[in-house]
Amino acid sequence: MSVPTADAAVDVWVARVHESRESMAAVEPGARTRVLDDVERDRWRRFTDPGAARSYAALHILARTVIGPIVGRDPAALRFDRSCVVCGLQHGRPRLIDDPTLRLSLSRTRSVVVLATSRAGPVGVDVERDDAVAFAGFEEVALHSDDRGRRRRERDAVPDATAWVRKEAALKALGVGLRVDPASVRTPAPGKPVVVVPGLQPVNVIDLALDLDPDVDAWHSAAVALVTNAVSVKVHLH
Ligand SMILES: CC(C)(COP(=O)(O)OP(=O)(O)OC[C@H]1O[C@@H](n2cnc3c(N)ncnc32)[C@H](O)[C@@H]1OP(=O)(O)O)[C@@H](O)C(=O)NCCC(=O)NCCS
């Protein structure tokens, strides 16, 4: 595994999680879960869906094993604060207590997990299965009225999954997540800073190519967003 280089504004780490029909007991990824802290272990054990539990554990193990060498600490010793700004519980945006200048963001589906790290500024990442947004009423729930109008006029509209991950990445970079109604947000164009939420800083969104195996993996879309002008991204397949 390589340590992220300083020439990219954001490093993105992608790992695939193998789905199976195993029982909850079989979810235990063995000794690797020993790196998790009490909050992570407690959350992991409370999942009733084995696939979600496996993906959650995989993502947090990935975060610790990647970030540990970057900041020169034992992965198991890393301290994260995840205080929710609304209620104070440990389910909010993660912050690395040991090195707060290393920003991070996490996202997962059942089969793909993604970590983004950056020293250029706040970062947000999102990954989604394309078929997860293929439901009746998606436009009304997720798209701004301007986007809906544009897709009626233009043939090459942004695909639904791309629009969704760009928005979620941007809202995660801003730290507000879905406390902001996604239908109130215009889909940000990639590669240039845009104000996504009035009154908050501009966000630079970049579409990610995950390089998954189309014969094995479901189609996924992903995007990363930075609260800076920087655009360089390095994707690491783990
Ligand atoms: C953040 C959010 C957009 C993620 O949605 P999702 O697509 O279901 O999940 P993803 O896998 O993409 O991302 C989950 C990660 O987002 C991160 N996250 C949580 N809140 C966040 C926030 N406000 N800003 C940025 N990142 C956040 C966490 O690291 C979380 O990882 P974990 O669940 O493994 O600990 C959504 O859960 C949300 O908006 N949450 C906040 C809503 C809120 O504040 N409600 C008040 C509760 S009291």
The ligand as a Gaussian input file, in Angstrom:
#p B3LYP/6-31G(d) Opt

LIG

0 1
 C      -23.991000      12.302000       5.927000
 C      -25.122000      11.694000       5.102000
 C      -25.339000      12.599000       3.899000
 C      -24.607000      10.301000       4.668000
 O      -25.562000       9.632000       3.918000
 P      -25.462000       8.143000       3.366000
 O      -25.483000       8.197000       1.875000
 O      -26.534000       7.370000       4.013000
 O      -24.114000       7.500000       3.872000
 P      -22.631000       7.497000       3.326000
 O      -22.158000       6.108000       3.428000
 O      -22.455000       8.179000       2.028000
 O      -21.864000       8.398000       4.414000
 C      -21.865000       8.029000       5.754000
 C      -20.754000       8.800000       6.456000
 O      -21.001000      10.206000       6.399000
 C      -20.295000      10.782000       7.491000
 N      -21.130000      11.858000       8.020000
 C      -22.131000      11.791000       8.916000
 N      -22.652000      13.031000       9.093000
 C      -21.966000      13.877000       8.295000
 C      -22.040000      15.266000       8.037000
 N      -22.924000      16.055000       8.631000
 N      -21.183000      15.818000       7.143000
 C      -20.260000      15.053000       6.507000
 N      -20.150000      13.701000       6.718000
 C      -20.994000      13.142000       7.600000
 C      -19.948000       9.667000       8.483000
 O      -18.571000       9.437000       8.416000
 C      -20.692000       8.487000       7.924000
 O      -19.958000       7.285000       8.059000
 P      -20.430000       6.118000       9.069000
 O      -21.922000       6.038000       8.997000
 O      -19.757000       4.905000       8.541000
 O      -19.911000       6.551000      10.388000
 C      -26.439000      11.581000       5.871000
 O      -26.366000      10.489000       6.759000
 C      -26.723000      12.835000       6.671000
 O      -27.035000      13.853000       6.106000
 N      -26.566000      12.782000       7.975000
 C      -26.659000      13.985000       8.828000
 C      -28.087000      14.367000       9.111000
 C      -28.151000      15.027000      10.457000
 O      -27.253000      15.742000      10.844000
 N      -29.208000      14.711000      11.162000
 C      -29.306000      15.096000      12.542000
 C      -29.205000      13.816000      13.395000
 S      -29.438000      14.140000      15.109000

